[in-house]
Amino acid sequence: MRINRYCISSALIALGMLTATSSYSFAQTAAPATEATAPAGVYKLDQTHAALLWSVKHNKISNYTVRFNKLEATLKLDPAKIEDSSIEATIDATSVVTGYPADYKATHASSPYQTWDEEISRDPKMLNSEAHPKITFKSTKVTSTGPTTADVTGDLTFLGVTKPVTLKATLNGEIDSHPFAGVPAVGFAAEGSFNRTEFGQPAGFVGPDVTIRFDGEFIQDTAAK
């Protein structure tokens, strides 16, 4: 093995710095820890302070956005070991709110539905809520990505098909005592996307990718175990 004149001095410098740099290098490669300080436990979604929006590309020029008005979620939070946290959510597929401002029947006389909200909810080519009234998400893995962020991977069941989806979650804040409930509360946001055609929905006239955006407050359920 050939050794040039710089190798020995470089090696001595490296050895002298080893103790100081080894802990830094480990910190750089280790998964970042969460900074959440809320007590571990079960937290229930405050449905009066929650929003779940989904959007699809429309005419290739805009993101058509719709809201679900009814959803439930249970968060099991472990701030000390965030990977042991989990969440389960159930969405009422009949609770679609589009904000459609026009006279729907006047412009869609042939539709069997009375409103655009009803058509999106009930049409078999759309949410098909009569056959599949619930959409569910159950986390299978939580990975810390920063002091207040994590990747949450889980099983999304939509139109009777279950596939993995990853959401980017952010801790928006936490309080020791909710002003009305008197117990700890936390706020989270999450965003992700999935290809709706992979769940059996026909391509239709909008883009295949559905983007999900969630914001909500969770209040600790001190009676839960």
FENLINMO-V800037 format. One record per helix or strand of 2 or more residues. SS is the DSSP state (A for helix, B for strand). FROM is the first residue (numbers start at 0). TO is the last residue. If there is no record, write none. Layout:
BEGIN
ss->SS from->FROM to->TO
ss->SS from->FROM to->TO
END
This chain:
BEGIN
ss->A from->6 to->28
ss->B from->40 to->57
ss->B from->61 to->67
ss->B from->70 to->76
ss->A from->78 to->83
ss->B from->85 to->91
ss->B from->95 to->96
ss->A from->103 to->106
ss->A from->115 to->121
ss->B from->133 to->145
ss->B from->148 to->157
ss->B from->160 to->174
ss->B from->184 to->194
ss->A from->195 to->198
ss->B from->205 to->219
END
